[in-house]
Amino acid sequence: MFHIYCPYCEEHREEEEFHPKGQAHIARPEDPEACSDEQWGDYLFFRDNPRGIHHELWVHAVGCRKFFNITRNTVSYEILETYKMGEAPRFTAEHPEGRPAETVAAERTAAGADKVERQQGAKA
Amino acid sequence: MSQSLKQPNRLHEGGRIDRSHTLSFTFNGTRYQGHAGDTLASALLSNGVDIVNRSFKYSRPRGIVAAGAEEPNALVQLGSSEAAQVPNVRATQQALFEGLTAQSTNGWPNVQRDAMSLIGKLGGRFMPPGFYYKTFMAPASMWMTYEKYIRKGAGLGRSPMERDPDHYDHLHQHCDLLVIGAGPAGLMAGLTAARSGARVILCDEQEEMGGSLLDSRELLDHQPAYRWAERVIDELGRLDNVTLLPRTTANGYHDHHFVTLHERRTEHLGETAPLVDGVRPARSRMHRVRAGQVLLATGAHERPLVYGNNDVPGNLIAGAVSTYIRRYGVVPGEKLVLSTTNDHGYRAALDWIDAGREVVAIVDARRNPDGDLVAEARARGIRIIDGAAVLEARGEKRVSGARVAAIDVAAFKVAGQAETLACDTIASSGGYSPVIHLASHTGARPSWDDELLGFVPSLVKGVHAAGSARGVHGLAEGLADGTAKACEALAALGKSADAIALPQVDARYESTACALYQVPHEKPTLRAPKQFVDLQNDVTAAAIELATREGFESIEHVKRYTAMGFGTDQGKLGNINGMAIAARCLGKSIPEVGTTVFRPNYTPVTFGAIAGRHCRELFEPKRYTALHQWHVEHGAEFEDVGQWKRPWYFPQVRPQVRPDATNGERESMAEAVARECLAVREKVGILDASTLGKIDIQGPDAREFLGRIYTNKWAKLAVGRARYGLMCKDDGMLMDDGTTSCLAENHFLMTTTTGGAAGVMEWLELWHQTEWPELDVTFTSVTDHWATMTVTGPEARKLLAEITDIDLDRDAFQFMDWRQGKVAGVPVRVFRISFTGELAYEINVQANYAMHVWKTLFEHGDKYGLTPYGTETMHVLRAEKGFIIAGQDTDGSVTPEDLGMQWAVGYDKPFPWVGKRALSRSDTRRVDRKQLVGLKPKDPKVVLKEGAQIVLDPDHAIPMPMVGHVTSSYYSPTLESGFALAVVKGGHSRMGETVYLPMADGKTHAAEIVSTIFVDPKGARQNV
């Protein structure tokens, strides 16, 4: 059973309090009508199943009800980080040892992810 | 019942048992005596009981082999009464208590004379691995018949057939360091961490903590080692930051340092937990520990050697012999032959001779061993035969001799003439396998160490191993390792601890061990006497050799083909030997062959401990509406809807029908439902609809959000109006439905299905938080805050008018309006929503006023024939109107268009709402999709079965093409006919066609495809 740090509650809690919601960072196409059936099918149904680092969407279902992301190693089950919606992961397949926190923070500021913009979708 | 009061194998002194405290127990119907401190196994050996079981496949007589969790043979069924039955208990782990009753798990009619053993003897050669599959495969239809007899012949223990009188519980624990195992390394680690002030849990599976210190020949601080252990345990027991858990097995290592510890709290006291101050304590407890760091000090299991007839009672592992002598004061025989590959095994011979019995010879596979223990044995005058091994045991029900010969280990052959030594006990030691099970549970693959001749654990972050568990076998080295690893573990937590001074241990020189697993025999393995590898599953060296010859090369396949390492044993004694034999046969090294994966649980865990208190009335929460008590008092039958208890129907006591009947009879369900249905259609009924999900939605963007999440339009819904809405997933399939009302410009109340409430709430949050965080809207569940009662039927308006200040005029308060006001003097919201097709008012009232309003309605309702109805009547009435139930008439593959509900789809809404794009996918545009239709059985008496398959041509050859199935089906008292809703391929264009429903009983029903609306197609009745 996982031990998950909720980035909103800022506490570790038991997995029983959370629901997994599948792969993270699946952005809904802004103009669905412009998608071919195949593109729409990819968005709806096709997900990665990597061996190693994977980003997942979870919700603190019986806690604060907030959705957030987890970077998890699917081999060791180690949770490398949890981060709020709209934030970028430090640990990625390209950077399994983690990028410096300052780099990630700088990227966030540059992208303006701190402000929620209309129509911008936090998952993107 | 026979009785045996002598304990011929009990020593007069020594051991950790209390000779002044005698306990009597019963094994296979004979009464014996033992002492406090005994295990069932030590007491049986003390009484000279050789045969404790029959083997699984060949029914060979089996005796006790080991002294701990690794015991493969001595599985017993405990319990003197039916309710107290416990299957497959290892006698080596069961403490003796007064009156203990046990019997062998296998053996018919008894273990001494077993009928199945005849098959074992005659058929032994003809029962290779895969025997059952190969023999009983054809004809396949007969397998079920064969299986019954095979199972009777094999059989493990049985479950109790009566309710368990005991209870069990769970405890959630946290600690900085969890130390598993309280032997030398574990005690040192625990002490080091404890003195640093860290929160420590120290658990150990045995009756007493101390591990190998309890039977060690070595001195610590110039005293017997157990004295040191006692001092440490005493100190730990007095520290507040330490939890000591004896009799506690760490049975599973789960994710993120979550470890389940199974504490057996009363198993040593009796077969059920004894009362304490009139209260029965929990029999066992599952500690669910979330540890900061974990230190595995689980020790090592000694490997037996694999030689001919090594399963005959009297063959033991060397360490077990030492344990029985030194810890329990029991010598399990008179004359010992020891076959060893290492110095450590010599302890058994020294302990044996110390106990005053004869050591016939030590047979050492090495040439010229020269360790200190070897020298001690020589000095005691024990005959040592070097460069040799026991080739096979003699005897059937007890060892009578050992055939011994020189062997060439490297060439795997016998190198000299065999001699037979008369003896009644053969102890063997083939080296030590670290107990890596828990480390394996984390998924980390162990690695082979050529010097240690064993697999050592690979460790994930936060897990440490110390002492024998990682192959550090010496006493002094193990103690030092324990304190060092505890310091490492605490450092990983950012805590510091001081290494503590080691007790004084005499240095001891050990000569190198030799790698021997299977002992060669003059005959090839396939024709030699059976050489058992896995005693519990009757897997022999020959079976493994045969498996490799038949092409099984992966050790995981060999395991499954031969069953090696199966069962409650999980390969504790035999796995390494089996891998070594597979490696030899395949011409590979052991690391090349690799190891199988160990999984939880380490030893079997009783279901009671797994369930804890989550059983019986506490298995699942029950939810009651505010009106529940009224329903109970009025005789309702209840139906579970999710966790809710909803009234199903209200059977009434019928007036006396026969003059001789003294009491009226209760209505049947069909009668009650028919009466309730007609009451609603003709007068007025009332339903407790409180369980419907209710979500309060507020914010300037609430209306925009509804437009995106529902398929239909919300832009123009005025304050005071309600609208039915469909909710799809983005694949276009219906997920939930309900009405949403506009309470104020920025304030809406959404209702959901009873079962879908939590899921819809999470769905709304998902879209808001991850896709549209820019929308200013909030969601609050108010399901429990409001009670809902539906007053419906032609007389509803007249009834409600008597007790409300709301203007009920048909034009002032129209269909799909809602109004605020008072009913029975209580503030309410009333919604003109109808799920019955009749005039209906849904009254929402603060839950704690609900009973008052409900009762007031009944005070005024008698004259109108007010009738309470339940979910069954609700279903009949809604189905007569073609109203769907999401999840019953839909199953995640049905679009609003399949339901014929295009009227609830806002095709031209500007925002690409959830589910819209999918409605134009090629698959959703197919004309032969299953579509919702009504079915009218040709025979009105027929009520079609829900789930029944629909075909177009009943005379079609089997398999018939199936074109759909029935989703809802009831008897309608209004239509005086059965009727159904169904999904049928292309159904919307098949109106008037006849379809057929072939049933399992051979009958075929015919039905006509009709509109889904059976009653009042124009909706005039609800709009009055």
Contacts between the chains, C-beta under 8 A, distances in Angstrom:
chain1	res1	chain2	res2	distance
A	1	B	254	5.5
A	1	B	255	5.9
A	1	B	256	7.4
A	1	B	258	5.0
A	2	B	255	5.3
A	2	B	256	5.7
A	3	B	255	7.4
A	3	B	256	4.0
A	3	B	257	7.4
A	3	B	258	6.8
A	3	B	290	6.1
A	14	B	290	7.7
A	15	B	255	8.0
A	19	B	762	7.0
A	21	B	766	6.8
A	28	B	730	7.3
A	28	B	771	5.6
A	31	B	912	7.0
A	32	B	912	4.5
A	32	B	916	6.8
A	32	B	917	3.5
A	33	B	912	6.5
A	33	B	917	6.4
A	35	B	917	6.7
A	37	B	921	5.2
A	37	B	922	5.7
A	40	B	917	5.5
A	40	B	918	7.0
A	40	B	921	6.6
A	41	B	921	7.4
A	43	B	730	7.9
A	44	B	730	6.1
A	44	B	731	5.3
A	44	B	918	7.2
A	45	B	731	7.8
A	57	B	770	7.1
A	59	B	762	6.4
A	59	B	765	7.2
A	59	B	766	7.2
A	61	B	762	6.5
A	65	B	762	7.8
A	65	B	765	5.7
A	66	B	769	6.8
A	67	B	765	6.9
A	67	B	766	6.4
A	67	B	769	4.5
A	67	B	770	5.5
A	75	B	443	7.2
A	76	B	442	7.9
A	76	B	443	6.8
A	76	B	460	5.9
A	76	B	461	7.9
A	77	B	255	4.9
A	77	B	256	7.3
A	77	B	443	7.3
A	78	B	256	8.0
A	78	B	460	7.5
A	78	B	461	6.7
A	79	B	256	7.3
A	85	B	769	5.9
A	85	B	770	5.9
A	85	B	773	7.0
A	86	B	773	7.5
A	116	B	773	4.7
A	116	B	774	5.4
A	117	B	774	6.6
A	118	B	774	4.4
A	119	B	774	6.8
A	120	B	774	6.9
A	121	B	770	7.5
A	121	B	771	5.2
A	121	B	772	7.3
A	121	B	773	7.9
A	122	B	769	6.9
A	122	B	770	5.6
A	122	B	771	7.3
A	122	B	773	4.8
A	123	B	770	4.8
A	123	B	771	6.4
